Amino acid sequence: MTQGPPTPPPTSTTEIQDQVRDAVLDGSSDPPAERAHSPSLPVPTMDTYQQAFPNIYELAIQRDFLALVRYSETIDLKGQNPRSPSRLLLIVPLALSYLILDNLALAQLAVARLPENSRFHPLTRTLGNLVASASEHQYAQVYAHAEIMCGLAQQPEFANGDLANLITNLVTLFVESFRRKTFTLLSRAFSSIETTQAQIYLGLSRERLLSATSGAWQYDSELDVLYPPGKNETSLCANRPAPSSLDTLDSVASDLIKLESGL
């Protein structure tokens, strides 16, 4: 059978539009075989730490820190890649929560679990310094490292906005609780304290210190000394004069902490 001449290619505008319309109606101008074998894009997956972070964030917002540490510890046991950088999503909130709960030993253990490839990051290094300062009662350093850590989290280049907000909130809560406990310790330990020493141990400017202690402590402007309210008879320093050095003050505070913890 003799075949007729081949169909000439479309030349007029009408013929070209008809060909484009037919291709669209067919779904594609590619042959069906090529469409069937086109590769699909891989779907990104989240690891254990990334999946757990929303729950950690929610518990922190609720300030349920006991539940947060229990949940985080359970998830960390299930983690399949402890060297993953995303483990910071779990370890950083965990360590800060232990600080808020005043469990310094477990905060140190949490920091020690940081992956080696993450320990030299400015954020994790500052976290380690913060935990160490709190454990060693280096009051001035606690406030300094807390400020640095919040500053790092608020940098524009910080990759995870939710983690940055969480760090800022947790560090702020820890500083508040740390300051309250220090305030209580100083009130119990001494009958008077120099204003400059109180500033160091409470991490406050002179104006904020006098405002914070107004109504609770008495202030002698001539001597520049603060007088905490009366203490009970079990105070460790009921008859001791005001300290002459920060080392003495730190020693007394350490004795009170040991007494409270039953050591």
DRENPA-3360 file (N, C-alpha, C; in nm, 2 decimals, always signed):
BEGIN
1 = MTQGPPTP = +0.08/-0.12/+0.00/+0.00/+0.00/+0.00/+0.09/+0.12/+0.00 ~ +0.06/+0.21/-0.09/+0.14/+0.33/-0.10/+0.10/+0.44/+0.00 ~ +0.20/+0.49/+0.08/+0.17/+0.59/+0.18/+0.16/+0.73/+0.12 ~ +0.08/+0.81/+0.17/+0.07/+0.95/+0.12/+0.18/+1.03/+0.16 ~ +0.19/+1.15/+0.11/+0.30/+1.24/+0.15/+0.29/+1.28/+0.30 ~ +0.41/+1.30/+0.37/+0.41/+1.34/+0.51/+0.33/+1.47/+0.54 ~ +0.27/+1.48/+0.66/+0.20/+1.60/+0.69/+0.30/+1.71/+0.71 ~ +0.28/+1.82/+0.64/+0.38/+1.93/+0.66/+0.37/+1.99/+0.80;
9 = PPTSTTEI = +0.47/+2.05/+0.85/+0.47/+2.12/+0.98/+0.38/+2.24/+0.98 ~ +0.32/+2.27/+1.09/+0.23/+2.39/+1.10/+0.31/+2.52/+1.06 ~ +0.25/+2.59/+0.98/+0.32/+2.72/+0.94/+0.23/+2.84/+0.98 ~ +0.11/+2.83/+0.97/+0.02/+2.95/+1.00/+0.00/+2.96/+1.15 ~ -0.04/+3.08/+1.20/-0.06/+3.10/+1.34/-0.17/+3.01/+1.39 ~ -0.27/+2.99/+1.31/-0.39/+2.91/+1.35/-0.34/+2.76/+1.37 ~ -0.26/+2.71/+1.28/-0.21/+2.57/+1.30/-0.13/+2.56/+1.42 ~ -0.04/+2.65/+1.45/+0.05/+2.64/+1.57/-0.04/+2.65/+1.69;
17 = QDQVRDAV = -0.14/+2.74/+1.70/-0.22/+2.74/+1.82/-0.30/+2.61/+1.84 ~ -0.35/+2.55/+1.72/-0.42/+2.42/+1.74/-0.32/+2.32/+1.79 ~ -0.20/+2.31/+1.75/-0.10/+2.21/+1.80/-0.08/+2.23/+1.95 ~ -0.06/+2.36/+2.00/-0.04/+2.38/+2.14/-0.16/+2.34/+2.22 ~ -0.28/+2.37/+2.17/-0.40/+2.33/+2.24/-0.41/+2.18/+2.26 ~ -0.38/+2.11/+2.15/-0.39/+1.96/+2.15/-0.29/+1.91/+2.26 ~ -0.17/+1.97/+2.26/-0.07/+1.92/+2.36/-0.11/+1.94/+2.50 ~ -0.18/+2.06/+2.53/-0.23/+2.09/+2.66/-0.34/+1.99/+2.70;
25 = LDGSSDPP = -0.43/+1.96/+2.61/-0.53/+1.87/+2.64/-0.48/+1.73/+2.67 ~ -0.37/+1.69/+2.60/-0.31/+1.56/+2.63/-0.24/+1.56/+2.76 ~ -0.22/+1.67/+2.83/-0.15/+1.67/+2.96/-0.01/+1.71/+2.95 ~ +0.06/+1.69/+2.84/+0.20/+1.73/+2.83/+0.24/+1.70/+2.68 ~ +0.34/+1.78/+2.64/+0.39/+1.75/+2.50/+0.49/+1.64/+2.50 ~ +0.53/+1.59/+2.62/+0.63/+1.48/+2.63/+0.55/+1.35/+2.60 ~ +0.62/+1.25/+2.55/+0.56/+1.12/+2.53/+0.52/+1.06/+2.66 ~ +0.42/+0.98/+2.67/+0.38/+0.91/+2.80/+0.49/+0.84/+2.87;
33 = AERAHSPS = +0.57/+0.77/+2.79/+0.68/+0.69/+2.85/+0.78/+0.78/+2.93 ~ +0.81/+0.90/+2.87/+0.90/+0.99/+2.94/+0.83/+1.04/+3.07 ~ +0.70/+1.07/+3.06/+0.64/+1.12/+3.18/+0.63/+1.02/+3.29 ~ +0.62/+0.89/+3.26/+0.61/+0.79/+3.36/+0.74/+0.77/+3.43 ~ +0.85/+0.80/+3.37/+0.98/+0.77/+3.43/+1.05/+0.89/+3.48 ~ +0.98/+1.01/+3.49/+1.04/+1.13/+3.54/+1.07/+1.11/+3.69 ~ +1.19/+1.14/+3.74/+1.22/+1.12/+3.88/+1.14/+1.22/+3.97 ~ +1.11/+1.17/+4.09/+1.04/+1.26/+4.19/+1.14/+1.31/+4.29;
41 = LPVPTMDT = +1.11/+1.43/+4.34/+1.20/+1.50/+4.43/+1.20/+1.43/+4.57 ~ +1.31/+1.41/+4.64/+1.31/+1.35/+4.77/+1.24/+1.43/+4.87 ~ +1.17/+1.37/+4.96/+1.09/+1.44/+5.06/+1.18/+1.45/+5.19 ~ +1.21/+1.57/+5.23/+1.30/+1.59/+5.35/+1.24/+1.52/+5.47 ~ +1.32/+1.46/+5.55/+1.27/+1.39/+5.67/+1.34/+1.46/+5.80 ~ +1.27/+1.45/+5.91/+1.32/+1.51/+6.03/+1.37/+1.40/+6.12 ~ +1.48/+1.42/+6.19/+1.53/+1.32/+6.28/+1.46/+1.33/+6.42 ~ +1.50/+1.24/+6.51/+1.43/+1.23/+6.64/+1.42/+1.37/+6.71;
49 = YQQAFPNI = +1.54/+1.44/+6.71/+1.55/+1.56/+6.79/+1.46/+1.67/+6.73 ~ +1.46/+1.68/+6.59/+1.37/+1.78/+6.53/+1.23/+1.75/+6.55 ~ +1.19/+1.62/+6.55/+1.05/+1.59/+6.58/+1.01/+1.62/+6.72 ~ +1.10/+1.61/+6.81/+1.07/+1.63/+6.95/+1.07/+1.78/+6.99 ~ +1.13/+1.86/+6.91/+1.15/+2.00/+6.96/+1.02/+2.08/+6.98 ~ +0.91/+2.06/+6.89/+0.79/+2.13/+6.92/+0.73/+2.10/+7.06 ~ +0.74/+1.97/+7.10/+0.69/+1.94/+7.23/+0.77/+2.00/+7.34 ~ +0.91/+2.00/+7.32/+0.99/+2.07/+7.42/+0.96/+2.22/+7.43;
57 = YELAIQRD = +0.94/+2.28/+7.32/+0.91/+2.42/+7.31/+0.78/+2.45/+7.39 ~ +0.68/+2.36/+7.37/+0.55/+2.38/+7.43/+0.56/+2.36/+7.58 ~ +0.63/+2.27/+7.63/+0.65/+2.25/+7.77/+0.72/+2.36/+7.83 ~ +0.82/+2.42/+7.76/+0.89/+2.53/+7.82/+0.80/+2.66/+7.83 ~ +0.71/+2.68/+7.73/+0.62/+2.79/+7.73/+0.52/+2.77/+7.85 ~ +0.49/+2.65/+7.88/+0.40/+2.62/+7.99/+0.47/+2.63/+8.12 ~ +0.61/+2.64/+8.12/+0.69/+2.64/+8.24/+0.68/+2.51/+8.32 ~ +0.65/+2.40/+8.25/+0.65/+2.27/+8.32/+0.78/+2.21/+8.30;
65 = FLALVRYS = +0.88/+2.25/+8.37/+1.02/+2.21/+8.35/+1.05/+2.07/+8.40 ~ +0.97/+2.02/+8.50/+0.99/+1.88/+8.54/+0.95/+1.79/+8.42 ~ +0.83/+1.82/+8.36/+0.79/+1.74/+8.24/+0.89/+1.75/+8.13 ~ +0.94/+1.87/+8.11/+1.03/+1.90/+8.00/+1.16/+1.81/+8.01 ~ +1.22/+1.80/+8.13/+1.34/+1.73/+8.15/+1.31/+1.58/+8.14 ~ +1.19/+1.53/+8.19/+1.16/+1.39/+8.17/+1.14/+1.35/+8.03 ~ +1.07/+1.44/+7.95/+1.05/+1.41/+7.81/+1.18/+1.41/+7.73 ~ +1.26/+1.51/+7.76/+1.39/+1.53/+7.69/+1.48/+1.41/+7.71;
73 = ETIDLKGQ = +1.49/+1.37/+7.84/+1.57/+1.26/+7.87/+1.53/+1.13/+7.80 ~ +1.40/+1.11/+7.79/+1.34/+0.99/+7.72/+1.38/+1.00/+7.57 ~ +1.36/+1.11/+7.51/+1.39/+1.13/+7.37/+1.54/+1.11/+7.34 ~ +1.62/+1.16/+7.43/+1.76/+1.15/+7.41/+1.81/+1.00/+7.41 ~ +1.74/+0.92/+7.49/+1.78/+0.78/+7.49/+1.74/+0.71/+7.36 ~ +1.64/+0.77/+7.29/+1.59/+0.71/+7.17/+1.67/+0.76/+7.05 ~ +1.74/+0.86/+7.07/+1.81/+0.93/+6.95/+1.91/+0.83/+6.88 ~ +1.90/+0.82/+6.75/+1.98/+0.73/+6.68/+2.11/+0.78/+6.63;
81 = NPRSPSRL = +2.13/+0.92/+6.64/+2.25/+0.98/+6.59/+2.29/+1.09/+6.69 ~ +2.36/+1.05/+6.80/+2.40/+1.15/+6.90/+2.49/+1.26/+6.85 ~ +2.56/+1.24/+6.74/+2.65/+1.34/+6.68/+2.58/+1.44/+6.59 ~ +2.45/+1.42/+6.58/+2.37/+1.51/+6.49/+2.37/+1.65/+6.55 ~ +2.40/+1.75/+6.46/+2.39/+1.89/+6.51/+2.25/+1.93/+6.56 ~ +2.15/+1.86/+6.52/+2.01/+1.89/+6.56/+1.99/+1.85/+6.71 ~ +2.08/+1.77/+6.77/+2.07/+1.73/+6.91/+2.07/+1.86/+7.00 ~ +2.13/+1.97/+6.95/+2.13/+2.09/+7.03/+1.99/+2.13/+7.06;
89 = LLIVPLAL = +1.89/+2.10/+6.97/+1.75/+2.13/+7.00/+1.70/+2.07/+7.13 ~ +1.76/+1.97/+7.17/+1.72/+1.90/+7.29/+1.81/+1.93/+7.41 ~ +1.94/+1.93/+7.39/+2.04/+1.95/+7.50/+2.04/+2.09/+7.55 ~ +2.03/+2.19/+7.47/+2.03/+2.33/+7.52/+1.91/+2.36/+7.61 ~ +1.79/+2.33/+7.57/+1.67/+2.35/+7.66/+1.68/+2.26/+7.78 ~ +1.74/+2.14/+7.77/+1.75/+2.05/+7.88/+1.84/+2.11/+7.99 ~ +1.96/+2.15/+7.95/+2.05/+2.21/+8.04/+2.00/+2.33/+8.11 ~ +1.93/+2.42/+8.04/+1.88/+2.54/+8.09/+1.76/+2.51/+8.19;
97 = SYLILDNL = +1.69/+2.41/+8.16/+1.58/+2.37/+8.25/+1.63/+2.31/+8.38 ~ +1.74/+2.24/+8.37/+1.80/+2.19/+8.50/+1.85/+2.31/+8.58 ~ +1.90/+2.41/+8.51/+1.95/+2.53/+8.59/+1.83/+2.60/+8.66 ~ +1.72/+2.61/+8.59/+1.60/+2.67/+8.65/+1.55/+2.59/+8.77 ~ +1.56/+2.46/+8.76/+1.52/+2.37/+8.87/+1.63/+2.36/+8.98 ~ +1.74/+2.43/+8.96/+1.85/+2.44/+9.05/+1.91/+2.30/+9.07 ~ +1.91/+2.22/+8.97/+1.98/+2.09/+8.97/+2.11/+2.11/+8.89 ~ +2.21/+2.16/+8.95/+2.34/+2.20/+8.88/+2.41/+2.07/+8.83;
105 = ALAQLAVA = +2.41/+1.97/+8.91/+2.48/+1.84/+8.87/+2.43/+1.79/+8.74 ~ +2.29/+1.78/+8.73/+2.24/+1.73/+8.60/+2.25/+1.83/+8.49 ~ +2.26/+1.96/+8.52/+2.29/+2.05/+8.41/+2.43/+2.03/+8.36 ~ +2.52/+2.00/+8.44/+2.66/+1.97/+8.40/+2.66/+1.85/+8.31 ~ +2.59/+1.74/+8.35/+2.59/+1.62/+8.28/+2.52/+1.64/+8.14 ~ +2.42/+1.73/+8.13/+2.36/+1.75/+8.01/+2.46/+1.82/+7.91 ~ +2.53/+1.92/+7.96/+2.63/+1.99/+7.88/+2.74/+1.89/+7.83 ~ +2.78/+1.80/+7.92/+2.88/+1.70/+7.88/+2.84/+1.61/+7.77;
113 = RLPENSRF = +2.71/+1.60/+7.74/+2.65/+1.52/+7.64/+2.65/+1.58/+7.50 ~ +2.69/+1.71/+7.50/+2.70/+1.78/+7.37/+2.79/+1.71/+7.27 ~ +2.75/+1.70/+7.15/+2.84/+1.63/+7.05/+2.97/+1.71/+7.04 ~ +3.08/+1.63/+7.02/+3.21/+1.70/+7.02/+3.22/+1.80/+6.90 ~ +3.15/+1.77/+6.79/+3.16/+1.86/+6.68/+3.08/+1.99/+6.71 ~ +3.01/+2.00/+6.82/+2.93/+2.12/+6.85/+2.98/+2.20/+6.97 ~ +3.08/+2.14/+7.04/+3.13/+2.20/+7.17/+3.20/+2.33/+7.15 ~ +3.25/+2.36/+7.03/+3.33/+2.48/+7.01/+3.24/+2.59/+6.95;
121 = HPLTRTLG = +3.12/+2.56/+6.93/+3.03/+2.67/+6.88/+3.01/+2.77/+6.99 ~ +3.01/+2.90/+6.95/+2.99/+3.01/+7.06/+2.88/+2.99/+7.15 ~ +2.76/+2.94/+7.10/+2.65/+2.92/+7.18/+2.67/+2.81/+7.28 ~ +2.71/+2.69/+7.24/+2.73/+2.58/+7.33/+2.85/+2.61/+7.43 ~ +2.95/+2.68/+7.38/+3.06/+2.71/+7.47/+3.01/+2.81/+7.58 ~ +2.93/+2.90/+7.55/+2.87/+3.00/+7.65/+2.78/+2.92/+7.74 ~ +2.71/+2.83/+7.69/+2.62/+2.75/+7.78/+2.70/+2.67/+7.88 ~ +2.82/+2.61/+7.84/+2.91/+2.54/+7.93/+2.96/+2.64/+8.04;
129 = NLVASASE = +3.00/+2.76/+7.99/+3.05/+2.86/+8.09/+2.94/+2.90/+8.19 ~ +2.82/+2.91/+8.14/+2.71/+2.95/+8.23/+2.69/+2.85/+8.34 ~ +2.68/+2.72/+8.30/+2.66/+2.61/+8.39/+2.78/+2.60/+8.49 ~ +2.90/+2.61/+8.44/+3.01/+2.61/+8.53/+3.01/+2.72/+8.63 ~ +2.98/+2.84/+8.59/+2.98/+2.96/+8.68/+2.87/+2.94/+8.79 ~ +2.76/+2.89/+8.75/+2.65/+2.87/+8.85/+2.69/+2.76/+8.95 ~ +2.76/+2.66/+8.90/+2.80/+2.55/+8.99/+2.91/+2.59/+9.08 ~ +2.99/+2.69/+9.04/+3.10/+2.73/+9.13/+3.07/+2.86/+9.20;
137 = HQYAQVYA = +2.94/+2.90/+9.20/+2.89/+3.02/+9.27/+2.97/+3.15/+9.22 ~ +3.01/+3.16/+9.10/+3.07/+3.28/+9.05/+2.96/+3.37/+9.00 ~ +2.91/+3.44/+9.09/+2.79/+3.52/+9.07/+2.80/+3.62/+8.95 ~ +2.90/+3.70/+8.95/+2.92/+3.80/+8.85/+2.93/+3.73/+8.71 ~ +3.00/+3.62/+8.70/+3.02/+3.55/+8.58/+2.89/+3.49/+8.53 ~ +2.80/+3.45/+8.62/+2.67/+3.39/+8.58/+2.59/+3.50/+8.50 ~ +2.59/+3.62/+8.55/+2.51/+3.72/+8.48/+2.58/+3.76/+8.35 ~ +2.71/+3.76/+8.35/+2.78/+3.80/+8.22/+2.76/+3.69/+8.11;
145 = HAEIMCGL = +2.77/+3.56/+8.15/+2.75/+3.46/+8.05/+2.60/+3.45/+8.00 ~ +2.51/+3.48/+8.10/+2.37/+3.48/+8.06/+2.34/+3.59/+7.96 ~ +2.40/+3.70/+7.98/+2.38/+3.81/+7.88/+2.44/+3.78/+7.75 ~ +2.56/+3.72/+7.75/+2.62/+3.68/+7.62/+2.54/+3.58/+7.55 ~ +2.48/+3.48/+7.62/+2.40/+3.38/+7.55/+2.28/+3.43/+7.49 ~ +2.21/+3.53/+7.56/+2.09/+3.59/+7.50/+2.13/+3.67/+7.38 ~ +2.25/+3.74/+7.38/+2.29/+3.81/+7.27/+2.32/+3.73/+7.15 ~ +2.38/+3.61/+7.17/+2.41/+3.52/+7.06/+2.28/+3.47/+7.00;
153 = AQQPEFAN = +2.18/+3.44/+7.08/+2.05/+3.39/+7.03/+1.98/+3.49/+6.95 ~ +2.00/+3.62/+6.98/+1.93/+3.72/+6.91/+2.00/+3.78/+6.79 ~ +2.11/+3.72/+6.75/+2.18/+3.76/+6.63/+2.09/+3.73/+6.51 ~ +2.09/+3.82/+6.41/+2.01/+3.80/+6.29/+2.04/+3.67/+6.21 ~ +2.17/+3.62/+6.22/+2.21/+3.51/+6.15/+2.17/+3.38/+6.22 ~ +2.11/+3.39/+6.34/+2.08/+3.26/+6.41/+1.97/+3.19/+6.33 ~ +2.00/+3.06/+6.30/+1.93/+2.99/+6.20/+1.78/+2.95/+6.25 ~ +1.77/+2.92/+6.37/+1.64/+2.87/+6.42/+1.57/+2.97/+6.51;
161 = GDLANLIT = +1.47/+3.04/+6.46/+1.41/+3.14/+6.53/+1.34/+3.09/+6.66 ~ +1.27/+2.97/+6.65/+1.20/+2.92/+6.77/+1.31/+2.88/+6.88 ~ +1.42/+2.83/+6.84/+1.52/+2.79/+6.94/+1.58/+2.92/+7.00 ~ +1.59/+3.03/+6.92/+1.65/+3.15/+6.97/+1.55/+3.21/+7.08 ~ +1.42/+3.21/+7.05/+1.32/+3.26/+7.14/+1.32/+3.18/+7.27 ~ +1.33/+3.05/+7.25/+1.33/+2.96/+7.37/+1.45/+2.98/+7.46 ~ +1.57/+3.00/+7.40/+1.69/+3.02/+7.48/+1.68/+3.15/+7.55 ~ +1.63/+3.26/+7.49/+1.61/+3.39/+7.56/+1.52/+3.38/+7.68;
169 = NLVTLFVE = +1.41/+3.31/+7.66/+1.31/+3.29/+7.77/+1.37/+3.21/+7.88 ~ +1.43/+3.10/+7.85/+1.48/+3.01/+7.95/+1.60/+3.08/+8.03 ~ +1.69/+3.15/+7.96/+1.80/+3.21/+8.03/+1.74/+3.32/+8.12 ~ +1.64/+3.40/+8.07/+1.58/+3.50/+8.15/+1.52/+3.45/+8.28 ~ +1.45/+3.33/+8.27/+1.39/+3.27/+8.38/+1.49/+3.22/+8.48 ~ +1.60/+3.17/+8.43/+1.71/+3.12/+8.52/+1.77/+3.23/+8.59 ~ +1.80/+3.34/+8.53/+1.86/+3.46/+8.60/+1.77/+3.51/+8.70 ~ +1.64/+3.51/+8.68/+1.55/+3.56/+8.78/+1.55/+3.47/+8.90;
177 = SFRRKTFT = +1.54/+3.34/+8.88/+1.54/+3.24/+8.99/+1.67/+3.25/+9.06 ~ +1.78/+3.26/+8.99/+1.92/+3.26/+9.05/+1.93/+3.39/+9.14 ~ +1.88/+3.50/+9.09/+1.89/+3.62/+9.16/+1.80/+3.62/+9.29 ~ +1.68/+3.56/+9.28/+1.59/+3.55/+9.40/+1.66/+3.46/+9.51 ~ +1.72/+3.35/+9.47/+1.79/+3.27/+9.57/+1.91/+3.34/+9.63 ~ +1.98/+3.41/+9.55/+2.10/+3.48/+9.60/+2.05/+3.59/+9.70 ~ +1.94/+3.66/+9.66/+1.88/+3.76/+9.75/+1.85/+3.70/+9.89 ~ +1.79/+3.58/+9.88/+1.75/+3.52/+10.01/+1.87/+3.48/+10.09;
185 = LLSRAFSS = +1.97/+3.42/+10.02/+2.09/+3.38/+10.09/+2.16/+3.50/+10.16 ~ +2.17/+3.61/+10.09/+2.23/+3.73/+10.15/+2.15/+3.78/+10.27 ~ +2.02/+3.78/+10.25/+1.93/+3.82/+10.36/+1.95/+3.74/+10.49 ~ +1.97/+3.61/+10.47/+1.99/+3.52/+10.58/+2.13/+3.53/+10.64 ~ +2.23/+3.56/+10.56/+2.37/+3.55/+10.60/+2.42/+3.66/+10.67 ~ +2.38/+3.79/+10.64/+2.44/+3.90/+10.70/+2.34/+4.00/+10.76 ~ +2.39/+4.08/+10.85/+2.31/+4.19/+10.91/+2.33/+4.31/+10.83 ~ +2.44/+4.32/+10.75/+2.46/+4.44/+10.66/+2.55/+4.39/+10.55;
193 = IETTQAQI = +2.54/+4.47/+10.44/+2.62/+4.44/+10.32/+2.65/+4.57/+10.24 ~ +2.77/+4.58/+10.20/+2.80/+4.70/+10.12/+2.73/+4.70/+9.99 ~ +2.68/+4.82/+9.94/+2.60/+4.82/+9.82/+2.68/+4.77/+9.70 ~ +2.81/+4.80/+9.69/+2.88/+4.75/+9.57/+2.89/+4.60/+9.57 ~ +2.90/+4.54/+9.69/+2.91/+4.39/+9.69/+2.77/+4.33/+9.66 ~ +2.66/+4.39/+9.70/+2.53/+4.35/+9.67/+2.51/+4.36/+9.52 ~ +2.56/+4.46/+9.46/+2.54/+4.48/+9.31/+2.61/+4.36/+9.24 ~ +2.72/+4.32/+9.28/+2.79/+4.21/+9.21/+2.72/+4.08/+9.23;
201 = YLGLSRER = +2.67/+4.05/+9.35/+2.61/+3.92/+9.38/+2.46/+3.92/+9.33 ~ +2.40/+4.03/+9.30/+2.27/+4.03/+9.24/+2.26/+4.07/+9.10 ~ +2.38/+4.11/+9.04/+2.38/+4.15/+8.90/+2.30/+4.26/+8.86 ~ +2.29/+4.36/+8.95/+2.20/+4.48/+8.93/+2.28/+4.61/+8.93 ~ +2.24/+4.71/+8.86/+2.29/+4.84/+8.87/+2.25/+4.90/+9.01 ~ +2.32/+5.01/+9.05/+2.29/+5.07/+9.18/+2.14/+5.11/+9.18 ~ +2.10/+5.17/+9.08/+1.96/+5.22/+9.08/+1.86/+5.10/+9.09 ~ +1.88/+5.00/+9.01/+1.79/+4.88/+9.02/+1.80/+4.81/+9.15;
209 = LLSATSGA = +1.92/+4.80/+9.21/+1.94/+4.74/+9.34/+1.86/+4.81/+9.45 ~ +1.87/+4.94/+9.45/+1.80/+5.02/+9.56/+1.65/+5.01/+9.54 ~ +1.61/+5.01/+9.41/+1.47/+4.99/+9.38/+1.42/+4.85/+9.42 ~ +1.49/+4.75/+9.39/+1.45/+4.61/+9.42/+1.45/+4.58/+9.57 ~ +1.54/+4.65/+9.65/+1.54/+4.62/+9.79/+1.46/+4.72/+9.87 ~ +1.40/+4.82/+9.81/+1.32/+4.91/+9.88/+1.20/+4.85/+9.94 ~ +1.18/+4.87/+10.07/+1.07/+4.81/+10.15/+1.11/+4.68/+10.21 ~ +1.22/+4.62/+10.16/+1.26/+4.49/+10.22/+1.39/+4.51/+10.30;
217 = WQYDSELD = +1.49/+4.59/+10.24/+1.61/+4.62/+10.31/+1.62/+4.77/+10.34 ~ +1.69/+4.80/+10.44/+1.71/+4.94/+10.47/+1.84/+4.99/+10.42 ~ +1.85/+5.11/+10.37/+1.97/+5.17/+10.31/+2.02/+5.28/+10.39 ~ +2.15/+5.28/+10.42/+2.22/+5.39/+10.49/+2.30/+5.46/+10.38 ~ +2.26/+5.58/+10.34/+2.33/+5.65/+10.24/+2.46/+5.70/+10.28 ~ +2.48/+5.73/+10.41/+2.61/+5.78/+10.46/+2.72/+5.67/+10.45 ~ +2.68/+5.55/+10.49/+2.78/+5.44/+10.49/+2.77/+5.36/+10.36 ~ +2.67/+5.39/+10.28/+2.65/+5.31/+10.15/+2.64/+5.16/+10.18;
225 = VLYPPGKN = +2.55/+5.13/+10.28/+2.53/+5.00/+10.32/+2.39/+4.96/+10.33 ~ +2.36/+4.84/+10.29/+2.22/+4.79/+10.30/+2.20/+4.70/+10.42 ~ +2.09/+4.70/+10.48/+2.06/+4.62/+10.60/+1.94/+4.53/+10.57 ~ +1.97/+4.40/+10.55/+1.86/+4.31/+10.53/+1.77/+4.30/+10.65 ~ +1.64/+4.25/+10.63/+1.55/+4.23/+10.74/+1.60/+4.14/+10.84 ~ +1.55/+4.14/+10.96/+1.59/+4.05/+11.07/+1.59/+3.91/+11.04 ~ +1.69/+3.83/+11.09/+1.70/+3.69/+11.06/+1.65/+3.61/+11.18 ~ +1.62/+3.48/+11.15/+1.59/+3.39/+11.26/+1.71/+3.35/+11.34;
233 = ETSLCANR = +1.69/+3.28/+11.44/+1.80/+3.24/+11.53/+1.89/+3.13/+11.47 ~ +1.85/+3.07/+11.37/+1.93/+2.96/+11.31/+2.02/+3.01/+11.20 ~ +2.03/+3.15/+11.18/+2.12/+3.20/+11.08/+2.26/+3.16/+11.12 ~ +2.33/+3.13/+11.01/+2.47/+3.09/+11.03/+2.56/+3.20/+11.08 ~ +2.52/+3.33/+11.05/+2.61/+3.44/+11.08/+2.54/+3.54/+11.16 ~ +2.47/+3.50/+11.26/+2.38/+3.59/+11.33/+2.47/+3.70/+11.40 ~ +2.58/+3.67/+11.45/+2.66/+3.77/+11.52/+2.79/+3.81/+11.45 ~ +2.80/+3.78/+11.32/+2.92/+3.82/+11.24/+2.90/+3.95/+11.18;
241 = PAPSSLDT = +3.01/+4.03/+11.17/+3.01/+4.16/+11.11/+2.99/+4.14/+10.96 ~ +2.97/+4.26/+10.89/+2.96/+4.25/+10.75/+3.09/+4.21/+10.69 ~ +3.09/+4.13/+10.58/+3.21/+4.08/+10.52/+3.30/+4.19/+10.47 ~ +3.43/+4.16/+10.47/+3.53/+4.26/+10.42/+3.57/+4.22/+10.28 ~ +3.53/+4.10/+10.23/+3.58/+4.06/+10.10/+3.47/+3.98/+10.04 ~ +3.47/+3.97/+9.90/+3.38/+3.88/+9.83/+3.40/+3.74/+9.86 ~ +3.52/+3.70/+9.89/+3.55/+3.56/+9.92/+3.47/+3.52/+10.05 ~ +3.47/+3.60/+10.15/+3.40/+3.57/+10.27/+3.25/+3.56/+10.24;
249 = LDSVASDL = +3.20/+3.65/+10.16/+3.06/+3.64/+10.13/+3.02/+3.51/+10.05 ~ +3.11/+3.48/+9.96/+3.09/+3.35/+9.88/+3.10/+3.23/+9.97 ~ +3.19/+3.23/+10.07/+3.20/+3.12/+10.16/+3.07/+3.10/+10.25 ~ +3.02/+3.21/+10.29/+2.89/+3.20/+10.37/+2.78/+3.15/+10.29 ~ +2.77/+3.21/+10.17/+2.66/+3.16/+10.08/+2.67/+3.01/+10.05 ~ +2.80/+2.97/+10.03/+2.82/+2.82/+10.00/+2.77/+2.74/+10.12 ~ +2.80/+2.79/+10.24/+2.76/+2.72/+10.36/+2.61/+2.71/+10.37 ~ +2.54/+2.81/+10.33/+2.40/+2.81/+10.34/+2.34/+2.71/+10.23;
257 = IKLESGL = +2.40/+2.71/+10.12/+2.35/+2.62/+10.01/+2.37/+2.48/+10.06 ~ +2.48/+2.45/+10.12/+2.51/+2.31/+10.17/+2.41/+2.27/+10.28 ~ +2.38/+2.37/+10.36/+2.28/+2.35/+10.47/+2.14/+2.31/+10.41 ~ +2.10/+2.39/+10.31/+1.97/+2.37/+10.25/+1.96/+2.24/+10.17 ~ +2.07/+2.20/+10.11/+2.07/+2.07/+10.04/+2.10/+1.95/+10.12 ~ +2.12/+1.97/+10.25/+2.14/+1.86/+10.34/+2.28/+1.79/+10.34 ~ +2.38/+1.87/+10.28/+2.51/+1.81/+10.27/+2.58/+1.82/+10.41;
% end
